Amino acid sequence: MSSPTDKPLARAQAHLASARYAEAAGAFRAVLHIDPREFQAHFGLADALVARGQRAEAIEGLIQAAEACGQQDDHAAALTLYGKALSIDPGRLELHLDVAIAEAALGRDEAAQARLENLAEIYMQAGRTDEAAEVFRFIASWEEEEVEEELEELATPATTTARHTAVPMQIPTSETVVIPTILI
């Protein structure tokens, strides 16, 4: 059974492949009106906007989609969307904080902490000591929360609670998004 977005998505991708970027952007937006969770439409829209010189709009759209995913506890999708935004503009240092939060939500605590430590170092090297200090304080707050959670677990018996499950975003399995790191 085909999805209601299959044909419009194919049409949008054809426009993009033919360098008809304005038509592609409109078609990808139409797909997102049908299904805002259509992962490939977010990527395609970003590519079309970048090709039209609208990098800021492309990045903001990806960030908004990533934030919506994060609010629905779909942190894997959020991480991928933030990664795409970083691939468009690796200089957007604040996105590394968003990526780290998504990584931590996925249980990738070491990767998140390493990313934040790297971000703080970059701020330090750039003379932005206030931002570096804020990142270090953020890292410290995570460590404090972990200790508090461990103490709570030791103090209370295990209980089972029901969790709200969100509808996951459709993530293509044939693509891998690499989240760039900043090298200065």
N, C-alpha and C positions, 0 to 999 in steps of 0.2 A: 504494500500500500504506500502510495507516495504522500509526502508531506505537502500541505498547501503552499509551502514556500519553495518547493523544488523548481517549478517553472520560472517564477520571478527571479529566483536566485541564479538560475542558469542564464537568464537574459541579462542580469546585472553583470555577471562574470564575463559574458560575451562582449558587452560594452567596454568593460575594463580592458580585456585582452585586445580590443580593437582601438585602444587609446581614445575612446569617446568618454572622457572622464566626467563631463557634466551629466551625460545620460546615465553613466554607471552610478554616480552619486545618488541621483534621483531614484534609480531602480533599487539600490541597496537600502535607501530610506523606506521605500515602499515595502520591501521585505521585512524590515524592522517594525513597520506598522502592523504587519500580519503576525509576526512573532518576534518580540524584542529579545528573546533568548537565542536567536539564530546567530551563532558564533561567527560563521563565515561572513555574514552580512556586516558585522562590526569591523572585521578585518578588511573586507573589500571596500567599505565606505572610507575607512582610514586611508587605504592605498589610493583611492580615487581623489580624495581631498589633498593628499600630499602631492600627487601628480599635478593638481591644479594650483599648487602653491599655497594651500590652506593648511599648513602644518599645525598651527595652533588649534584650529577647529578640529582637526583629526585627533590630536592628542586629548583635547577636552572631551570629545565623544567617547574615546576609549576609557578615559578616567571615570566618566559618569557611568558607563556600562560596568566597569570593574567595581565601583562603589556599590552599585545595585546588586551585583553578584555577591559581594561581601556581606551585604545586609541580609541576603537570602542564605547565608552560610555556604555559598558555593565558592569556596576560597581557591579551588584549583582554577576555575574560570577567571576569577579576579586576578590571580597571579599571571595567567597567560595574557590577559588584556593589559595589565600594567607592563608586562614584558614587551608587548607590541608598542606601547607608548614610549618606553625607554629606547626601543630600537629606532624610533623616529627621531627622538631627541635625547641622547644619552646625557646631555648636560642638565637635564631637569633633575637635579640632585634630590629634591623633595620626594620624587617618585620612589626612590630607594627605601624611604621610610614605609611607604605603602606596600612595597614588595615585601619588606621584612615582616610587616604585620601579617600579610597573607601567608608567608612562609611559616611563621610561628603558629598561625591558626591551623595549618596543615601538619603541625608537629615537627617541622623542620627547624627546631630551635637553634641548633648550631649554625645553620646557614643564615638564619635571620640575624643572629648576634654577630656573625662575621661580617655580614653586609653592613650592619650599623656601625661596627668598629671601623670598617673601611671608609664609610661615609664621614665619620667623625675625623678620621685622619686627613681626608681630603679637605674638610673644612679648616682643620688646623693649618695645613700647608698653604691654603689660600688666605690665611690670616683672619678667617671668620671664626674666631674663638668662641663667640657667644653661641653660634649654632652648634659648634663642636661640643661645648659644655652641655647644651640642651640634649643632644643625642646621647652623650654619656649618662646624663640623668635619666633619660628614657630607658637605657639599657639597665641601669641600676634598679629602676622601678620594676622591671620584669623579674630581676633576680629576687627582689623583695617579695613579689607576688608568688613566685615559685616556692619560697620558703614558707610563706603563710599557707599556701595550698597543701603543702606536705604536712604541716602541723595540723591542719584541719582534718586531713585524711587519717592521721594517726589518732585524733581525738574522737572521731565519729565512726560508728559502724557503717559498713557499706550498705547503701540503699540503691534501689533501682528506680529510676525516674524515666518517664516518657519524654522523648525529644521530638520537637517539631522538625519535620523533614521538608526541605524546600525542593522545588522542581529544578533539577540541574540544567545548566545551559548546555546546548548541544556543542560538544567539543569534537572537532575532527581528529580522528586517530591517526591519520596519515601525515599530519604535520607536527613538527616539534618547534616550539618557540624557544629561542635562546634568550635569556634575560642577560643583557650586556652588563658588564661591570665597567666602572669608570677607571680609566688610566690617564693620569695627568703627568 
